[in-house]
Amino acid sequence: MELNDKVAIITGGSKGIGYAIVEAILKNGGTAFICARDRGELKTAIESLSEFGRVDGEICDVRSESQVKMMLDEAVRKFGGVDILVNNAGVGFMGETVEEMAPEKFVQTLETNLFGVFYACHHAVPLIKKRGGGYIFNISSLAGQNAHPKMAAYNASKFGLNGFSEALMQEVRQDDIKVSYICPGSVNTYFGGDTPDESKSWQLQPADIAEVVIDLLKMDARALPSKVEIRPSKPPKK
């Protein structure tokens, strides 16, 4: 897919993996519309990213179907349509057992990481069909196939996301819409309470995930890598 005339929607695009994906899409000639929950972070990201290409955005909490729909409607109004959807927004509460975790945290995790993806796909698929096809990326995790103690909510959301992505891929492939879900291992961001620093330079960088997205977009139309696993090549020895 050539990106010169393509419009990409990226949820959670103001920092981390989402920001890196936006930057890569812009550098390759695409147009980007991003959303985030924090107005200040969204404004700062748009200002910074604008040096690379056409970018705009809207405040949106993906847990709200109405906000997701309004965000997509605004993207269409601003840029004329939707060709690419990157479902990147996510939350992760780590370090608590099922017994210890507040039910509200479990609900928030599922609503953000799984329901939010459904809302975005539900409203974006018809828009992408109107453009003759496109691409949907769901940013999952290796935690979507490898369960860990004190990560039950996050595991559940990503296991569910992987199954959802597989089903969606089979539903829309005949409409020339590709669906890929990307499962990273440890990424050097602030996600889940982590802190980027040099001591964790062995971890994946957000740009590594962005590179995967660009590579998949450029792949021949006949090929569909529906699932991509990417992990640090040399983690610390245990």
C-alpha positions as CSV (number, residue, x, y, z in Angstrom):
1,M,0.0,0.0,0.0
2,E,1.4,3.4,-1.0
3,L,0.7,5.9,1.8
4,N,0.7,9.2,-0.1
5,D,-3.1,9.5,-0.3
6,K,-4.0,7.4,2.7
7,V,-5.5,8.5,6.0
8,A,-4.6,6.7,9.2
9,I,-6.4,6.8,12.5
10,I,-4.3,6.0,15.5
11,T,-5.8,5.6,19.0
12,G,-3.5,6.4,21.9
13,G,-1.3,8.3,19.4
14,S,0.2,11.0,21.7
15,K,3.0,8.9,23.2
16,G,4.9,5.6,23.2
17,I,4.1,3.1,20.5
18,G,1.3,5.1,19.1
19,Y,3.4,8.2,18.7
20,A,6.1,6.2,16.9
21,I,3.6,4.7,14.5
22,V,2.2,8.1,13.7
23,E,5.6,9.5,13.0
24,A,6.5,6.6,10.8
25,I,3.2,6.9,8.8
26,L,3.8,10.7,8.3
27,K,7.4,10.2,7.2
28,N,6.2,7.7,4.6
29,G,3.7,10.2,3.1
30,G,0.5,9.3,5.0
31,T,-1.9,11.5,6.8
32,A,-2.7,10.9,10.5
33,F,-5.6,11.6,12.8
34,I,-4.8,10.7,16.4
35,C,-6.7,10.5,19.6
36,A,-5.8,10.6,23.3
37,R,-7.5,11.2,26.6
38,D,-5.3,14.0,27.8
39,R,-5.8,17.3,26.0
40,G,-2.4,18.7,26.8
41,E,-0.6,15.6,25.7
42,L,-2.6,15.5,22.5
43,K,-1.9,19.2,21.7
44,T,1.9,18.7,22.3
45,A,2.0,15.5,20.2
46,I,0.2,17.2,17.2
47,E,2.5,20.2,17.4
48,S,5.6,18.0,17.5
49,L,4.4,15.6,14.8
50,S,3.3,18.3,12.4
51,E,6.9,18.8,11.2
52,F,6.6,15.3,9.5
53,G,3.3,15.8,7.7
54,R,-0.5,16.3,7.9
55,V,-1.7,15.4,11.3
56,D,-4.7,16.4,13.5
57,G,-6.5,14.8,16.4
58,E,-9.4,14.7,18.9
59,I,-9.9,14.0,22.5
60,C,-11.4,10.5,22.9
61,D,-11.8,7.9,25.6
62,V,-12.1,4.7,23.6
63,R,-14.2,3.2,26.4
64,S,-17.0,5.4,25.1
65,E,-18.7,4.2,21.9
66,S,-20.1,7.7,21.3
67,Q,-16.7,9.3,21.6
68,V,-15.1,6.8,19.3
69,K,-17.8,7.5,16.7
70,M,-17.5,11.2,17.0
71,M,-13.7,10.9,16.7
72,L,-14.0,8.9,13.5
73,D,-16.6,11.3,12.1
74,E,-14.2,14.2,12.8
75,A,-11.4,12.5,11.0
76,V,-13.6,12.0,8.0
77,R,-14.7,15.6,8.1
78,K,-11.1,16.8,8.4
79,F,-9.4,14.4,5.9
80,G,-12.1,12.9,3.8
81,G,-12.1,9.3,4.8
82,V,-10.3,6.4,6.6
83,D,-7.9,3.9,5.1
84,I,-5.9,2.6,8.0
85,L,-6.9,2.1,11.6
86,V,-4.4,1.4,14.4
87,N,-5.9,0.4,17.6
88,N,-3.1,1.2,20.0
89,A,-4.8,2.7,23.1
90,G,-4.4,0.5,26.1
91,V,-4.0,0.3,29.9
92,G,-2.3,-2.2,32.1
93,F,-2.6,-2.7,35.8
94,M,0.2,-5.1,37.0
95,G,1.3,-6.4,40.3
96,E,-2.1,-7.3,41.9
97,T,-3.6,-10.7,42.2
98,V,-7.2,-11.3,41.2
99,E,-8.1,-11.2,44.9
100,E,-6.4,-7.9,45.4
101,M,-7.5,-6.1,42.3
102,A,-10.4,-3.7,42.5
103,P,-13.2,-4.7,40.1
104,E,-13.2,-1.2,38.6
105,K,-9.6,-1.8,37.4
106,F,-10.6,-5.1,35.7
107,V,-13.6,-3.4,34.0
108,Q,-11.4,-0.4,32.9
109,T,-8.8,-2.8,31.4
110,L,-11.4,-4.8,29.4
111,E,-13.3,-1.7,28.3
112,T,-10.1,0.0,27.0
113,N,-8.1,-2.9,25.6
114,L,-11.0,-4.9,24.1
115,F,-14.3,-3.0,24.0
116,G,-12.6,0.1,22.6
117,V,-11.1,-1.9,19.8
118,F,-14.6,-3.3,19.0
119,Y,-16.1,0.2,18.9
120,A,-13.4,1.5,16.6
121,C,-13.6,-1.4,14.2
122,H,-17.4,-1.4,14.3
123,H,-17.5,2.2,13.1
124,A,-14.4,2.2,11.0
125,V,-15.0,-0.9,8.8
126,P,-17.8,0.8,6.8
127,L,-15.6,3.8,6.3
128,I,-12.7,1.7,5.1
129,K,-15.0,-0.2,2.7
130,K,-16.0,3.1,1.2
131,R,-12.4,3.7,0.2
132,G,-12.1,0.3,-1.5
133,G,-10.2,-1.4,1.3
134,G,-7.5,-0.7,3.7
135,Y,-5.7,-2.1,6.8
136,I,-6.5,-2.5,10.5
137,F,-3.8,-3.0,13.1
138,N,-4.5,-4.2,16.6
139,I,-1.6,-3.7,19.0
140,S,-1.8,-6.7,21.3
141,S,1.0,-8.3,23.4
142,L,2.8,-11.5,24.0
143,A,0.7,-11.4,27.2
144,G,-2.2,-12.3,24.9
145,Q,-0.9,-15.8,24.7
146,N,1.3,-16.2,27.8
147,A,-0.5,-15.8,31.1
148,H,1.4,-14.5,34.1
149,P,0.4,-14.1,37.8
150,K,-0.7,-10.7,38.8
151,M,-1.6,-9.8,35.3
152,A,-4.9,-11.5,35.0
153,A,-6.9,-8.5,33.7
154,Y,-4.3,-7.6,31.1
155,N,-3.9,-11.2,30.0
156,A,-7.7,-11.5,29.7
157,S,-8.0,-8.3,27.6
158,K,-5.2,-9.3,25.2
159,F,-6.2,-13.0,24.9
160,G,-9.7,-11.6,23.9
161,L,-8.1,-9.1,21.5
162,N,-6.2,-11.9,19.7
163,G,-9.4,-13.9,19.2
164,F,-11.3,-10.9,18.1
165,S,-8.6,-10.0,15.6
166,E,-8.6,-13.4,14.1
167,A,-12.4,-13.4,13.6
168,L,-12.4,-9.9,12.2
169,M,-9.6,-10.8,9.8
170,Q,-11.7,-13.6,8.3
171,E,-14.8,-11.4,8.1
172,V,-13.3,-8.5,6.1
173,R,-10.5,-10.1,4.0
174,Q,-12.9,-10.4,1.0
175,D,-13.5,-6.6,1.2
176,D,-9.8,-6.0,0.7
177,I,-9.3,-5.0,4.3
178,K,-6.3,-6.6,5.9
179,V,-6.2,-7.2,9.7
180,S,-3.0,-7.8,11.6
181,Y,-2.4,-8.0,15.3
182,I,1.0,-7.3,16.6
183,C,2.2,-8.9,19.8
184,P,5.3,-7.2,21.3
185,G,7.3,-8.3,24.2
186,S,8.8,-5.8,26.6
187,V,8.8,-2.3,25.0
188,N,10.7,0.6,26.6
189,T,7.8,3.0,27.4
190,Y,6.0,4.3,30.5
191,F,3.2,1.7,29.9
192,G,2.0,-0.2,33.0
193,G,4.1,1.8,35.3
194,D,7.4,1.1,33.6
195,T,10.1,3.8,33.1
196,P,12.3,4.1,30.0
197,D,16.0,4.4,30.8
198,E,19.3,3.2,29.6
199,S,19.3,0.2,31.9
200,K,16.5,-1.2,29.9
201,S,18.0,-0.6,26.5
202,W,17.7,-4.3,25.8
203,Q,13.9,-3.8,25.5
204,L,12.2,-3.1,22.2
205,Q,11.8,0.5,21.3
206,P,8.5,2.1,20.1
207,A,10.1,2.6,16.7
208,D,10.6,-1.1,16.3
209,I,6.8,-1.6,16.4
210,A,6.3,1.3,14.0
211,E,8.7,-0.4,11.6
212,V,6.6,-3.5,11.6
213,V,3.5,-1.5,10.8
214,I,5.2,0.2,7.9
215,D,6.6,-3.1,6.6
216,L,3.2,-4.7,6.7
217,L,1.6,-1.8,4.9
218,K,4.2,-2.0,2.1
219,M,3.7,-5.8,1.7
220,D,2.1,-7.0,-1.6
221,A,-1.7,-7.1,-1.5
222,R,-1.7,-10.9,-1.9
223,A,0.1,-11.4,1.4
224,L,-1.4,-11.1,4.9
225,P,0.6,-11.8,8.0
226,S,-2.3,-11.8,10.3
227,K,-0.2,-12.2,13.5
228,V,3.3,-10.8,14.2
229,E,5.3,-11.6,17.3
230,I,8.2,-9.4,18.1
231,R,10.4,-9.7,21.2
232,P,13.7,-8.4,22.5
233,S,16.5,-10.3,20.8
234,K,18.7,-10.5,23.9
235,P,16.9,-10.1,27.2
236,P,18.8,-10.3,30.5
237,K,19.7,-13.9,31.6
238,K,17.5,-15.1,34.5
